[in-house]
Amino acid sequence: MSKSIILYKSKYGTTRKYAQWLSEALGCDLNDIRKAQIGDLAQYDTIIIGGGVYAGSIAGISFLHKHIKALSGKNIIVFAVGVTGQDQDNIKNLKQRNLRDLNVPLFYLQGALSINKLSFLDRTLCKIIQRAIAKKALENREPLEEALIQAGDGFDKTDKAQLEPIISYISNIDS
Ligand SMILES: Cc1cc2nc3c(=O)[nH]c(=O)nc-3n(C[C@H](O)[C@H](O)[C@H](O)COP(=O)(O)O)c2cc1C
C-alpha cells in the first residue's frame, strides 16, 4: 500500500475531525499543515490536503501552490469542508477559485457552524450576513448566504459516511 499523509488546516475543529476520521480509516499519518515541512513529505506517495472554506477560499491551499513543484510525481488529493450544499456548481466554483489550473481531485464535505463558538469577528460577520440576507428573495441568495440562513445559531452536518468517496478514490490508487 502507498504511504499517505493528511495535512489539514482547521479553525474551529471540523476539518480536524474529518482528518482524524480519515487517518483512522486509511491508517495513515496526520499533521497540521502549519507544522508541515516540505522536506518531511519525500517519504509519502500520497498527500491529502484538507481545509475549511472561508469566503470561498480553502484554508491551507497556499501550501499546495507554494510547493507544487516539490510535490510533482505524488498523488495529491484535496478536500474542502464548508457549509454550502454539495451541488456540482459549488464544487466547480471552489475548484476554479482554489485549484485554478491544477489537475487535482477536489472532494467537498459538509461541515459544521456554531455561531456562538465563533470568534467575535467571525460571529459578527455571520450575523451581519444573516441580517442582510433575511430580506433578500430566496432566488437571489448566494449558496453561502442560504446556508447561513439555514444554519440559524448553528448546525452540524459532519458524518463519517461523507468520507467514503475519498476512501474509495485512495483505495483505487493502491489497487
Ligand atoms: C467567517 C466565515 C466564513 C465562511 N465562509 C464559508 C464559505 O465561503 N463557504 C462555505 O461553504 N462555508 C463557509 N464557512 C463555514 C465553514 O467553512 C465551516 O464552518 C467549516 O466547518 C469550518 O471548518 P473548520 O472548523 O475546520 O475551519 C464560513 C464560516 C465563517 C465563520
The ligand as a MOL file (V3000), in Angstrom:
LIG
                    3D

  0  0  0     0  0            999 V3000
M  V30 BEGIN CTAB
M  V30 COUNTS 31 33 0 0 0
M  V30 BEGIN ATOM
M  V30 1 C -16.4180 33.9140 8.5010 0
M  V30 2 C -16.8250 32.6040 7.9020 0
M  V30 3 C -16.8480 32.4590 6.5100 0
M  V30 4 C -17.2410 31.2280 5.9410 0
M  V30 5 N -17.2680 31.1210 4.5740 0
M  V30 6 C -17.7180 29.9510 4.0200 0
M  V30 7 C -17.8120 29.8160 2.5960 0
M  V30 8 O -17.4710 30.7000 1.8220 0
M  V30 9 N -18.3190 28.6610 2.1070 0
M  V30 10 C -18.6980 27.6280 2.9270 0
M  V30 11 O -19.1700 26.6060 2.4230 0
M  V30 12 N -18.5790 27.7090 4.2660 0
M  V30 13 C -18.1070 28.8520 4.8310 0
M  V30 14 N -17.9900 28.9510 6.1910 0
M  V30 15 C -18.2940 27.7860 7.0340 0
M  V30 16 C -17.0370 26.9670 7.3980 0
M  V30 17 O -16.4030 26.5070 6.2260 0
M  V30 18 C -17.4870 25.7570 8.2390 0
M  V30 19 O -17.8920 26.2450 9.4940 0
M  V30 20 C -16.4070 24.6790 8.3700 0
M  V30 21 O -16.9800 23.5650 9.0390 0
M  V30 22 C -15.2190 25.2050 9.1510 0
M  V30 23 O -14.2120 24.2370 9.1990 0
M  V30 24 P -13.0350 24.3350 10.2670 0
M  V30 25 O -13.6790 24.3360 11.6400 0
M  V30 26 O -12.2340 23.1100 10.0620 0
M  V30 27 O -12.2500 25.5880 9.9920 0
M  V30 28 C -17.6050 30.1380 6.7810 0
M  V30 29 C -17.5590 30.2940 8.1740 0
M  V30 30 C -17.1730 31.5070 8.7420 0
M  V30 31 C -17.1310 31.6190 10.2400 0
M  V30 END ATOM
M  V30 BEGIN BOND
M  V30 1 1 1 2
M  V30 2 1 2 3
M  V30 3 2 2 30
M  V30 4 2 3 4
M  V30 5 1 4 5
M  V30 6 1 4 28
M  V30 7 2 5 6
M  V30 8 1 6 7
M  V30 9 1 6 13
M  V30 10 2 7 8
M  V30 11 1 7 9
M  V30 12 1 9 10
M  V30 13 2 10 11
M  V30 14 1 10 12
M  V30 15 2 12 13
M  V30 16 1 13 14
M  V30 17 1 14 15
M  V30 18 1 14 28
M  V30 19 1 15 16
M  V30 20 1 16 17
M  V30 21 1 16 18
M  V30 22 1 18 19
M  V30 23 1 18 20
M  V30 24 1 20 21
M  V30 25 1 20 22
M  V30 26 1 22 23
M  V30 27 1 23 24
M  V30 28 2 24 25
M  V30 29 1 24 26
M  V30 30 1 24 27
M  V30 31 2 28 29
M  V30 32 1 29 30
M  V30 33 1 30 31
M  V30 END BOND
M  V30 END CTAB
M  END
